[in-house]
Amino acid sequence: MKTIKEFFTHPLIQMALVLGAITIILAIFSKRVFAEPLRNWELGLPAFLAALFQGFAKSRKDSPFSKTWVGLAIIILSAILVLALNA
């Protein structure tokens, strides 16, 4: 990777950045916003789904559902679901 632009456009880097941000957001909401902390499986759900998506995308490279934006959408939607169900 020669430039910083190439670095940030790599699919694995994008997944890692979004997953890290989502994990931090869930931890902040768990500690500061909600009356009781989130359970461990709720905190780990986006990371688990990201790992499943990575395996799916690796095995089916030609599928339209193996695009990076689909994985990012899965991570974000799972985090929104966890936040909405615990609000």
PAFIVEX-256159 format. One record per residue: z negated, y, x of N, C-alpha, C in turn; residue in one letter. Coordinates in pm, whole numbers, plus 32768, in hexadecimal, padded with zeros to 4 digits. Layout:
! residues N
ZYXZYXZYXa
...
***
This chain:
! residues 87
80007F8B80548000800080008000807C8059m
806C80C38053807C813380AE803F81B58079k
804781CA7FF8801382487FC17FA6822B7F5Ct
7F5D82917F3A7EF482837ED77F2F826A7E4Ci
7FA8829D7E347FEA82867DB3800A81F37DA1k
803A81B27E0B805681237E047FD480D47DF0e
7F6981047E2B7EE880C37E1D7EBB80C27D8Af
7EC381367D497E9481417CC07EF481067C5Af
7F7080EB7C7F7FCD80AD7C217FCD80167C2At
7F827FDD7C867F797F4B7C907F297F167C19h
7F5A7EAD7BD47F177E7C7B5B7E867E4F7B70p
7E697E0E7BDF7DE07DE17BF57D807E557C0Cl
7DAF7EBD7C4D7D5C7F347C627D417F797BDDi
7DA67F827B897D947FBF7B057D2F7F717AB2q
7D397EEB7AB47CDA7E987A6A7C4D7EAB7AA0m
7C3E7EAF7B247BBA7EBE7B617B7D7F467B40a
7BCD7FB07B457B9A80357B267B6C80417A95l
7BBE800F7A397B9A801679AB7B217FBD7990v
7B1D7F4879CA7AAC7EEF79B47A2B7F2979EEl
7A337F687A6079BE7FAA7A99798C801D7A44g
79E9806E7A1279C280DE79BC798480AC793Aa
79BD804579007987800D788378FC7FD3789Ai
78E87F90790978657F56792877FC7FC47938t
78208030797A77C380A1798977A480E17903i
780A80F378B077F5812D782B779A80D577D7i
77B2805177D8775D7FF6778C76CD7FFA77C0l
76BB8002784376348007787B75ED80887853a
763480F8785375F78177782A75CF81727797i
762A813F77437609813576B5759580D576A0f
7592806876EA7526800676DB749F80417704s
749F8091776D742180C677A073F481457757k
7450819E7737742A822377077440823C7672r
74A481FD763774CB822175AE749081C27546v
74A08141755B747480E074F673DE80CE74FCf
73A480AA748773148096747F72E7801D74D0a
73367FB574D073177F407522738D7F22757De
73737EEB75F373E07ED3765274437E6A7620p
74BD7E74765275227E10763174FF7D8C7673l
75287D20763275117C9B766C75747C8476DDr
75557C22773175A97C0877A776377BE37782n
76497B94771976D17B6B76F577217BE276C0w
76DE7C42768377247CBA765477507D1176C9e
76FD7D1A772F77237D6677A677937D2277F4l
77977C9D77F077FA7C53783C78797C3277F2g
787F7C4F777078F47C2B772079767C6A7753l
797C7CEB777279FB7D2277A57A277CE27828p
79C97CC5788179ED7C8679007A1E7BF778EAa
79E07BAE788E7A0C7B27786F7A987B277834f
7AB27B8377D87B397B8B779D7BA07BB67805l
7B787C0A78627BD47C3278CE7BF67BBB7925a
7B947B6679427BAF7AEF79937C0B7A8E7949a
7BF47A7E78C77C4E7A2A78777CDC7A627875l
7CE67AE678677D6B7B2478667DB17B1278ECf
7D687B2079597DA67B0F79DD7DDD7A8279EDq
7D927A1F79BE7DC3799679C37E3D7981796Cg
7E3C79BC78F57EAE79B1789C7F2979F678D7f
7F167A6C790D7F857AB879457FC07A7379BFa
7F6C7A307A0C7F9B79EB7A837FEE79707A5Ek
7FC7792B79F2800D78B179CD808C78CD797Ds
8093793E793A8107795F78E7813D79E9790Fr
817F79ED798081AD7A6C79B7821C7AAD7965k
826B7A5C791E82DC7A9478D582B87ABB7845d
823E7AA3781B82157AC4779382027B5B7785s
82297B92771182137C2376FD817E7C4576F0p
812A7BE276D5809B7BFB76C980527BF5774Ef
809A7BDC77BA80597BD8783D80687C5C7888s
80897CC5784380927D4A788080067D827897k
7FFB7DDB78F67F797E14791A7F3B7E6378A8t
7F8C7EAC785F7F547F0077F37F157EAC7785w
7F457E3177727F097DDA770E7E7B7DB3773Av
7E6D7D9277B97DE87D7177EE7D897DE777E7g
7DBB7E5D78067D667ED477FC7D3D7EEF776Cl
7D997EDA770F7D797EED76817D107E887653a
7D1A7E0C76827CB87DA5765F7C2D7DCD7692i
7C257DFD770B7BA57E2677457B6A7E9B76F6i
7BBB7F0076DC7B897F7676957B617F557606i
7BB27F0575C17B907EE075377B137E89752Fl
7AFF7E3175907A847DE1758E7A097E3875A6s
7A157E9C75FD79A57EF6761579887F4B7598a
79F17F7A755779DE7FC874DC799D7F717470i
79C67EF37469798B7E96740878F67E807424l
78D47E6E74A278467E5B74C577F67ED774A1v
782C7F4D74C177E57FC974A277D97FDE740Bl
78437FC073C078417FD6733077E07F7572EAa
77DA7EFA731777827E9972D776EF7EB072F9l
76D27EF9736176477F13738676197F9F7362n
766E7FEF732976498078730775EF807E728Da
***
